[in-house]
Amino acid sequence: MRILLVEDDPQLGRATQIGLDQSGYAVDWVQSAEAALTAQRLHQYACILLDLGLPGEDGMLALAKLRRAGFADAILIVTARDQVTDRIAGLDAGADDFIIKPFDLDELAARIRSASRRASGRTQELICHGEIQINVAERQVWRGQETVALTSKEFGILLMLIEHVGQVLTREQLEEALYGWGEEVESNAIQVHVHHLRKKLGKGFIRTIHAVGYVIDKSSDKNSENCLEKNMDKPY
């Protein structure tokens, strides 16, 4: 998941960026509302973390502009303002959640996952597709009863494809979602990651659509239901 962090405090911004990066997110960091609006026009973000006390234009106004511009994914307000009136105003203006500073990085990551679940229509952290099981919160993957070790980028590609099952995603879409500013991307990087995923999850699990992109075909609802029932009591 690629995230836009809008935070003018250098120390907090850098610490948050590093912490979320270690949790597997690609984080672009800007320090003003104007820069945030520009970044959102140029890139695709699954989530925006928005401070309110920004230099120049206030974060609340930026929130309204982002929604008017058509940004429909999650926006989480992260601010030192702790008045109930501020929380109400932010939520009414289109924020999905309101987090008070100082915050715990694990809680922030959990709130990002919660917003992502709502956006994708999921109700829990366990995703089943055929014999593949994914625990999103723990970033763990199983093939049947066997644990599958994935790199951060491999996990990101798998999660994107499985959340868009039946839909072809292009290399450019995958790169846009997985790589932040300053990350060097080799021209065949996605191809290499998909190759490794096929070795670990099965050759036919991810299909290549020539000159278009990659897709995971839809599995029967019965397969997913059986997987969920079988793992209801699994100790993650």
C-alpha positions, 0 to 999 in steps of 0.5 A, spaced: 500 500 500 502 506 498 501 512 503 501 519 503 503 522 509 502 530 510 506 532 516 510 539 517 514 536 524 520 534 521 522 529 527 515 526 527 514 525 519 521 522 519 519 517 524 512 515 522 515 514 515 520 510 517 516 506 522 510 505 516 516 503 511 518 497 516 511 495 516 511 494 509 508 500 506 511 505 501 510 512 504 511 519 500 512 524 505 510 532 504 510 538 509 504 542 506 497 542 504 499 545 497 504 539 496 499 534 498 494 536 493 499 536 488 502 529 490 495 526 490 494 529 483 500 525 480 500 519 484 495 513 486 494 513 494 490 508 498 491 512 504 492 519 506 495 521 513 493 528 514 495 533 519 491 539 521 496 544 523 499 545 517 503 551 515 499 556 510 493 552 508 489 548 514 489 541 513 481 541 514 481 545 508 485 541 504 481 535 507 475 538 503 479 540 497 481 532 496 474 530 497 472 535 492 477 533 487 475 526 487 479 522 492 475 516 495 480 512 498 481 513 506 483 519 509 486 519 516 487 525 520 493 525 525 493 531 529 494 534 536 488 537 536 484 533 541 477 537 542 471 533 540 468 539 536 475 538 531 473 530 531 466 532 529 468 537 524 474 532 521 469 526 520 463 530 517 468 533 512 470 526 510 475 523 514 475 516 515 478 516 522 481 521 527 488 519 531 490 524 536 498 525 537 502 522 540 500 516 537 503 508 537 505 506 530 502 499 531 495 503 533 496 507 527 498 501 522 491 497 525 487 503 523 490 504 516 488 496 515 481 498 518 480 503 513 483 499 507 478 493 509 472 498 509 475 500 502 475 493 499 469 491 502 472 486 507 470 484 514 476 481 517 484 480 516 483 473 513 483 472 506 482 466 503 482 464 495 483 457 493 488 454 498 491 460 499 490 464 506 493 471 508 493 474 514 493 481 512 495 484 519 500 479 521 503 479 513 503 471 513 501 467 508 499 459 507 499 454 502 494 449 505 498 448 511 504 450 509 507 457 511 510 461 505 515 466 506 514 472 502 518 479 501 515 485 502 514 487 495 511 480 494 506 480 499 504 487 496 503 484 489 499 478 492 495 482 496 493 487 490 492 482 486 487 478 490 483 484 492 482 485 485 481 478 483 478 477 476 481 484 474 487 485 470 492 489 473 498 492 469 505 493 471 505 500 472 499 500 477 503 495 481 509 499 481 505 505 482 502 502 489 508 499 491 514 504 490 514 511 493 519 516 492 526 515 491 525 508 490 529 505 484 525 500 480 528 496 475 524 495 469 523 488 470 522 488 478 514 486 477 516 480 473 521 478 477 517 478 483 511 475 480 516 469 478 518 468 485 510 468 487 509 463 482 514 458 485 512 459 492 504 459 490 504 455 484 505 456 477 498 457 475 496 461 481 497 468 477 496 469 470 500 473 465 495 477 460 500 478 454 502 486 453 497 487 459 498 485 466 497 480 471 491 477 474 488 472 479 482 468 476 476 468 481 475 461 485 469 458 487 465 461 493 465 454 496 473 454 496 473 461 500 467 459 505 471 452 506 477 456 507 474 461 512 470 455 516 477 451 517 481 457 519 476 460 524 480 457 530 487 458 527 491 461 532 494 467 528 
